[in-house]
Amino acid sequence: MRTRVITAIVMVAVMIPFFVFSDTLALPILMALLGAVGVFEMQGCIGTKGHLIASVPPMLLAAGLPFLVRYGNVETVFDYLFPMAFALIAFELIVAVFSGKTFGVESAALSGATGVYIAFGFASVVMLRDLPYGQYVYFLAFIIPWVTDTFAYFSGRLFGKHKLIPEVSPKKTVEGSVGGTLFAVILTVLYGFVVGRISSAKPDYLALAIVATVVSLLSQCGDLVMSLVKRRFGIKDYGKLFPGHGGVLDRFDSIVCTAPFLYFLAALVPILHLFS
């Protein structure tokens, strides 16, 4: 536990400058690094890291997409996100055709799908930052999952009696899940109140509560998805970059899943504009 706490403090301290200068190149650089490392970790997990022609393109997508969504044409960003995703998955499958047994169709499908999943997850943080009032909204991509994870752990330790999905994650409980979501909603609304006090932004507390509930539940699904992949391939952690926490995908697994959904809710659902 001590190692985990120290690592968390150091990690937050390192990320602060990137957050302070999030309207510059700093945030895309951070998301590009995390995305590329995350894809590299996944390639190691599924056993395709050594197949360079297949493993390099997903890493390039993860490294380039955060810059593309910020400095490309924002009005047409979705016009090229879909073709890029399709092209990567198609490329991986084509490589499988010509690779024989060294790179099978299952590996190709996983490499392409997880590459898109991870790349879009981290790039969505940049997209959130560039929304109106994005300097407040994008923090929720970190606050909601991490609050959910922290309080799900303590709620589960104190009250947990019913296993959530034991075949995927034996330690998670229904009580922990409920507790994590409840505290995520409370702290998200509190965050909105603080933002409203220190800035000219006007929080919509109902929208914040709705979004926090949805995103908290999705963050737990994102955690379980990555746990399922680890269990399938028999590994404990994706990496060792963060002592006590594992790798990028161990620490940011729920953020990868929730950031795109948070963007969809905040940007595309008119009644869920979090700040005005």
The 8 nearest C-alpha neighbors of each residue, nearest first, counted from 0:
[[1, 3, 2, 4, 243, 5, 244, 6],
 [2, 0, 4, 3, 5, 243, 6, 7],
 [1, 3, 5, 0, 4, 243, 6, 242],
 [4, 2, 243, 0, 6, 1, 5, 7],
 [3, 5, 7, 1, 6, 2, 8, 0],
 [6, 4, 8, 2, 7, 3, 1, 9],
 [5, 7, 9, 3, 4, 8, 10, 2],
 [8, 6, 10, 4, 5, 9, 3, 11],
 [9, 7, 5, 11, 10, 6, 12, 4],
 [8, 10, 12, 6, 11, 7, 13, 5],
 [11, 9, 7, 13, 12, 8, 6, 14],
 [10, 12, 14, 8, 13, 9, 7, 15],
 [11, 13, 9, 15, 10, 14, 8, 16],
 [12, 14, 10, 11, 15, 9, 16, 17],
 [13, 15, 11, 17, 12, 16, 10, 18],
 [14, 16, 18, 12, 17, 13, 19, 11],
 [17, 15, 19, 18, 14, 20, 13, 12],
 [18, 16, 25, 14, 20, 15, 26, 19],
 [17, 19, 21, 15, 16, 20, 14, 26],
 [18, 20, 16, 17, 21, 15, 22, 14],
 [21, 19, 17, 18, 22, 23, 25, 16],
 [20, 22, 18, 26, 23, 19, 17, 25],
 [21, 23, 20, 24, 26, 25, 128, 129],
 [24, 22, 25, 21, 20, 26, 27, 17],
 [23, 25, 27, 26, 28, 22, 21, 20],
 [24, 26, 17, 28, 23, 27, 21, 20],
 [25, 27, 21, 29, 28, 17, 24, 30],
 [28, 26, 65, 30, 29, 66, 24, 25],
 [27, 29, 31, 25, 26, 30, 24, 32],
 [30, 28, 26, 32, 31, 27, 33, 25],
 [29, 31, 33, 27, 32, 121, 28, 34],
 [32, 30, 62, 34, 28, 29, 33, 27],
 [33, 31, 29, 35, 34, 30, 36, 28],
 [34, 32, 30, 36, 31, 35, 37, 29],
 [35, 33, 61, 37, 31, 32, 36, 118],
 [34, 36, 58, 61, 38, 62, 32, 37],
 [37, 35, 39, 33, 38, 34, 32, 40],
 [36, 38, 34, 40, 39, 35, 247, 248],
 [37, 39, 41, 35, 40, 36, 58, 114],
 [40, 38, 36, 42, 37, 41, 35, 43],
 [41, 39, 37, 43, 38, 42, 237, 36],
 [42, 40, 44, 38, 43, 39, 45, 37],
 [41, 43, 48, 39, 47, 45, 44, 40],
 [42, 44, 48, 40, 46, 41, 45, 47],
 [43, 45, 41, 42, 46, 40, 237, 232],
 [44, 46, 42, 43, 47, 41, 232, 106],
 [47, 45, 43, 44, 48, 42, 49, 106],
 [46, 48, 42, 50, 49, 45, 43, 54],
 [49, 47, 42, 43, 50, 54, 46, 51],
 [48, 50, 47, 51, 46, 54, 43, 42],
 [51, 49, 47, 48, 53, 52, 54, 102],
 [52, 50, 54, 53, 55, 49, 48, 47],
 [51, 53, 50, 54, 55, 56, 94, 91],
 [52, 54, 51, 50, 55, 91, 56, 94],
 [53, 55, 51, 48, 56, 52, 50, 57],
 [54, 56, 58, 51, 57, 53, 52, 59],
 [57, 55, 59, 58, 54, 60, 53, 87],
 [58, 56, 114, 60, 59, 55, 54, 61],
 [59, 57, 35, 61, 55, 60, 56, 38],
 [58, 60, 56, 62, 57, 61, 63, 55],
 [59, 61, 57, 63, 58, 62, 64, 56],
 [62, 60, 118, 34, 58, 35, 59, 63],
 [63, 61, 31, 59, 35, 60, 64, 58],
 [64, 62, 60, 66, 61, 65, 59, 67],
 [63, 65, 67, 66, 61, 60, 122, 62],
 [66, 64, 122, 27, 67, 68, 63, 31],
 [67, 65, 69, 64, 27, 68, 63, 70],
 [66, 68, 64, 71, 70, 69, 65, 63],
 [69, 67, 65, 71, 66, 70, 64, 76],
 [70, 68, 66, 67, 71, 65, 125, 126],
 [69, 71, 67, 66, 68, 72, 73, 65],
 [72, 70, 67, 68, 69, 73, 76, 66],
 [71, 73, 74, 75, 76, 70, 68, 69],
 [72, 74, 76, 75, 71, 68, 69, 70],
 [75, 73, 72, 76, 77, 78, 71, 68],
 [74, 76, 78, 73, 77, 72, 79, 71],
 [77, 75, 73, 78, 74, 79, 72, 80],
 [78, 76, 80, 79, 75, 81, 74, 73],
 [79, 77, 75, 76, 80, 81, 82, 74],
 [78, 80, 82, 77, 81, 76, 83, 75],
 [81, 79, 77, 83, 82, 78, 84, 76],
 [80, 82, 84, 83, 79, 85, 78, 77],
 [83, 81, 85, 79, 84, 80, 86, 78],
 [84, 82, 86, 80, 81, 85, 79, 87],
 [85, 83, 81, 87, 86, 82, 115, 80],
 [84, 86, 82, 88, 83, 87, 89, 81],
 [87, 85, 83, 89, 84, 88, 82, 90],
 [86, 88, 90, 84, 89, 85, 111, 83],
 [87, 89, 111, 91, 85, 90, 86, 92],
 [90, 88, 86, 92, 87, 91, 85, 93],
 [91, 89, 87, 93, 88, 92, 86, 94],
 [92, 90, 107, 94, 88, 93, 89, 111],
 [91, 93, 95, 89, 107, 94, 90, 104],
 [94, 92, 90, 96, 95, 91, 89, 97],
 [95, 93, 91, 92, 96, 97, 98, 90],
 [94, 96, 92, 98, 93, 102, 103, 97],
 [97, 95, 93, 94, 98, 99, 92, 104],
 [96, 98, 94, 95, 99, 93, 102, 92],
 [99, 97, 95, 102, 101, 96, 94, 100],
 [98, 100, 101, 97, 102, 96, 95, 103],
 [99, 101, 102, 103, 98, 95, 104, 97],
 [102, 100, 99, 98, 103, 50, 95, 47],
 [103, 101, 95, 100, 98, 106, 99, 104],
 [102, 104, 106, 95, 105, 100, 107, 101],
 [103, 105, 107, 106, 95, 108, 92, 102],
 [106, 104, 108, 107, 103, 109, 102, 110],
 [107, 105, 109, 103, 104, 108, 110, 102],
 [108, 106, 104, 91, 110, 92, 105, 109],
 [107, 109, 105, 111, 106, 110, 112, 104],
 [110, 108, 106, 112, 111, 107, 113, 105],
 [109, 111, 107, 113, 108, 112, 114, 106],
 [112, 110, 88, 114, 108, 109, 113, 91],
 [111, 113, 109, 115, 114, 110, 108, 116],
 [112, 114, 116, 115, 110, 111, 109, 117],
 [115, 113, 57, 111, 117, 112, 116, 110],
 [114, 116, 118, 112, 113, 117, 119, 84],
 [117, 115, 113, 114, 119, 118, 120, 112],
 [116, 118, 120, 114, 119, 115, 113, 255],
 [119, 117, 61, 115, 120, 121, 34, 116],
 [120, 118, 122, 116, 117, 121, 115, 123],
 [121, 119, 255, 117, 123, 118, 122, 258],
 [120, 122, 123, 30, 124, 119, 118, 255],
 [123, 121, 65, 119, 124, 125, 120, 64],
 [124, 122, 126, 259, 125, 121, 120, 258],
 [123, 125, 127, 122, 126, 121, 258, 137],
 [126, 124, 128, 123, 127, 122, 65, 129],
 [125, 127, 123, 129, 124, 128, 68, 122],
 [128, 126, 137, 124, 125, 129, 130, 133],
 [129, 127, 133, 125, 137, 126, 134, 130],
 [128, 130, 126, 127, 133, 125, 131, 69],
 [129, 131, 133, 127, 128, 132, 126, 266],
 [130, 132, 133, 129, 134, 128, 275, 274],
 [133, 131, 134, 135, 130, 136, 274, 200],
 [132, 134, 128, 130, 136, 135, 131, 129],
 [133, 135, 132, 128, 136, 137, 138, 129],
 [136, 134, 133, 132, 137, 138, 194, 139],
 [135, 137, 133, 138, 139, 134, 132, 127],
 [136, 138, 127, 128, 139, 140, 133, 135],
 [139, 137, 140, 141, 136, 135, 142, 134],
 [138, 140, 142, 141, 137, 143, 136, 135],
 [141, 139, 138, 258, 137, 142, 254, 143],
 [142, 140, 139, 138, 143, 144, 145, 254],
 [143, 141, 139, 145, 144, 146, 140, 138],
 [142, 144, 146, 183, 139, 145, 141, 147],
 [145, 143, 147, 218, 146, 142, 141, 215],
 [144, 146, 148, 147, 142, 143, 149, 141],
 [147, 145, 149, 143, 148, 183, 144, 142],
 [146, 148, 179, 144, 145, 183, 150, 149],
 [147, 149, 145, 151, 146, 150, 144, 152],
 [150, 148, 146, 152, 151, 147, 145, 153],
 [149, 151, 179, 153, 152, 147, 148, 154],
 [152, 150, 179, 175, 154, 148, 176, 149],
 [151, 153, 155, 150, 149, 154, 175, 156],
 [152, 154, 156, 150, 155, 151, 157, 149],
 [155, 153, 175, 151, 157, 156, 178, 152],
 [154, 156, 175, 159, 152, 153, 158, 157],
 [155, 157, 153, 154, 159, 158, 152, 175],
 [158, 156, 154, 155, 159, 153, 175, 152],
 [157, 159, 155, 154, 156, 174, 160, 175],
 [158, 160, 155, 174, 172, 156, 175, 161],
 [161, 159, 158, 162, 172, 174, 173, 155],
 [160, 162, 172, 173, 159, 163, 174, 171],
 [163, 161, 172, 165, 164, 173, 171, 160],
 [162, 164, 172, 173, 171, 165, 161, 169],
 [163, 165, 166, 167, 162, 168, 169, 171],
 [166, 164, 169, 168, 167, 162, 163, 170],
 [165, 167, 164, 168, 169, 227, 230, 163],
 [166, 168, 165, 227, 164, 226, 169, 223],
 [167, 169, 165, 170, 171, 166, 164, 226],
 [170, 168, 165, 171, 166, 167, 164, 162],
 [171, 169, 168, 172, 165, 162, 163, 155],
 [172, 170, 163, 169, 168, 162, 175, 155],
 [173, 171, 162, 163, 175, 174, 161, 159],
 [172, 174, 163, 176, 175, 161, 162, 177],
 [175, 173, 159, 177, 172, 176, 155, 178],
 [174, 176, 155, 151, 154, 178, 172, 173],
 [175, 177, 173, 179, 151, 174, 178, 172],
 [176, 178, 174, 180, 179, 175, 181, 173],
 [179, 177, 175, 181, 180, 176, 154, 151],
 [178, 180, 151, 147, 150, 176, 182, 177],
 [179, 181, 183, 177, 215, 178, 182, 147],
 [180, 182, 178, 184, 183, 179, 177, 185],
 [181, 183, 185, 184, 179, 180, 186, 178],
 [184, 182, 180, 186, 147, 181, 143, 185],
 [183, 185, 187, 211, 181, 182, 208, 186],
 [186, 184, 182, 188, 187, 183, 189, 181],
 [185, 187, 189, 183, 188, 184, 190, 182],
 [188, 186, 190, 184, 189, 185, 183, 191],
 [187, 189, 191, 190, 185, 186, 204, 207],
 [190, 188, 186, 192, 187, 191, 185, 193],
 [189, 191, 187, 193, 188, 192, 186, 194],
 [192, 190, 188, 194, 189, 193, 202, 195],
 [191, 193, 189, 195, 190, 194, 196, 188],
 [194, 192, 196, 190, 195, 191, 197, 189],
 [195, 193, 191, 197, 196, 192, 198, 190],
 [194, 196, 192, 193, 201, 200, 198, 197],
 [195, 197, 193, 194, 198, 192, 199, 200],
 [196, 198, 194, 195, 193, 199, 200, 192],
 [199, 197, 200, 195, 196, 194, 201, 193],
 [198, 200, 195, 201, 197, 196, 194, 275],
 [201, 199, 195, 198, 275, 274, 202, 194],
 [200, 202, 275, 274, 195, 199, 203, 194],
 [203, 201, 274, 191, 204, 273, 195, 200],
 [202, 204, 273, 206, 205, 274, 207, 201],
 [205, 203, 207, 206, 202, 188, 208, 191],
 [206, 204, 208, 207, 203, 209, 271, 188],
 [205, 207, 271, 209, 203, 204, 208, 273],
 [206, 208, 204, 210, 205, 209, 273, 211],
 [207, 209, 211, 205, 184, 206, 210, 204],
 [210, 208, 206, 212, 211, 207, 205, 213],
 [209, 211, 213, 207, 212, 208, 214, 206],
 [212, 210, 208, 184, 214, 209, 213, 215],
 [213, 211, 215, 209, 210, 214, 184, 208],
 [214, 212, 210, 216, 215, 211, 217, 209],
 [213, 215, 217, 211, 216, 212, 210, 257],
 [216, 214, 218, 212, 217, 180, 213, 211],
 [215, 217, 219, 213, 218, 214, 212, 220],
 [216, 218, 220, 214, 219, 215, 257, 221],
 [219, 217, 253, 221, 215, 220, 144, 216],
 [218, 220, 222, 216, 217, 221, 223, 215],
 [219, 221, 217, 223, 218, 222, 224, 216],
 [222, 220, 253, 218, 224, 256, 219, 223],
 [221, 223, 219, 253, 220, 225, 224, 252],
 [222, 224, 226, 220, 221, 225, 227, 219],
 [225, 223, 221, 227, 226, 222, 220, 228],
 [224, 226, 228, 227, 222, 223, 229, 221],
 [227, 225, 223, 229, 224, 228, 230, 222],
 [226, 228, 224, 230, 225, 167, 229, 223],
 [227, 229, 231, 225, 230, 226, 232, 224],
 [230, 228, 226, 234, 232, 231, 227, 233],
 [229, 231, 233, 227, 228, 232, 226, 234],
 [232, 230, 228, 229, 233, 227, 234, 226],
 [231, 233, 229, 230, 234, 228, 45, 44],
 [234, 232, 230, 231, 229, 235, 228, 44],
 [235, 233, 229, 236, 232, 230, 237, 44],
 [234, 236, 229, 233, 237, 230, 245, 238],
 [237, 235, 245, 238, 234, 249, 246, 229],
 [236, 238, 246, 40, 248, 249, 245, 44],
 [237, 246, 239, 245, 236, 240, 40, 247],
 [240, 238, 245, 246, 241, 242, 237, 236],
 [239, 241, 246, 238, 245, 242, 247, 244],
 [240, 242, 245, 244, 239, 246, 243, 6],
 [243, 241, 244, 245, 239, 6, 240, 2],
 [242, 244, 3, 2, 245, 241, 6, 0],
 [245, 243, 241, 242, 3, 250, 249, 246],
 [246, 244, 239, 238, 241, 236, 249, 243],
 [245, 247, 238, 240, 239, 249, 237, 248],
 [246, 248, 250, 249, 37, 251, 33, 36],
 [247, 249, 252, 251, 246, 250, 37, 237],
 [250, 248, 246, 247, 245, 252, 251, 237],
 [249, 251, 247, 248, 252, 244, 246, 245],
 [250, 252, 254, 248, 253, 247, 249, 255],
 [253, 251, 248, 255, 254, 222, 249, 250],
 [252, 254, 218, 221, 222, 256, 255, 251],
 [255, 253, 257, 251, 256, 252, 258, 140],
 [256, 254, 120, 252, 253, 257, 121, 258],
 [257, 255, 221, 253, 254, 258, 120, 218],
 [256, 258, 254, 260, 218, 259, 255, 214],
 [257, 259, 261, 140, 260, 123, 254, 120],
 [260, 258, 262, 123, 261, 257, 120, 263],
 [259, 261, 263, 257, 262, 258, 264, 214],
 [260, 262, 258, 264, 259, 263, 257, 265],
 [261, 263, 259, 265, 260, 264, 266, 127],
 [264, 262, 260, 267, 266, 261, 265, 259],
 [263, 265, 261, 268, 262, 267, 266, 260],
 [264, 266, 262, 272, 263, 271, 261, 267],
 [267, 265, 263, 262, 264, 268, 272, 130],
 [266, 268, 263, 264, 265, 269, 262, 271],
 [267, 269, 264, 271, 270, 266, 265, 263],
 [270, 268, 271, 272, 267, 266, 265, 264],
 [269, 271, 268, 272, 206, 273, 265, 267],
 [270, 272, 206, 269, 268, 265, 273, 264],
 [273, 271, 265, 274, 270, 269, 206, 266],
 [272, 274, 203, 206, 271, 207, 202, 265],
 [275, 273, 202, 201, 272, 200, 203, 132],
 [274, 201, 200, 202, 273, 272, 132, 203]]
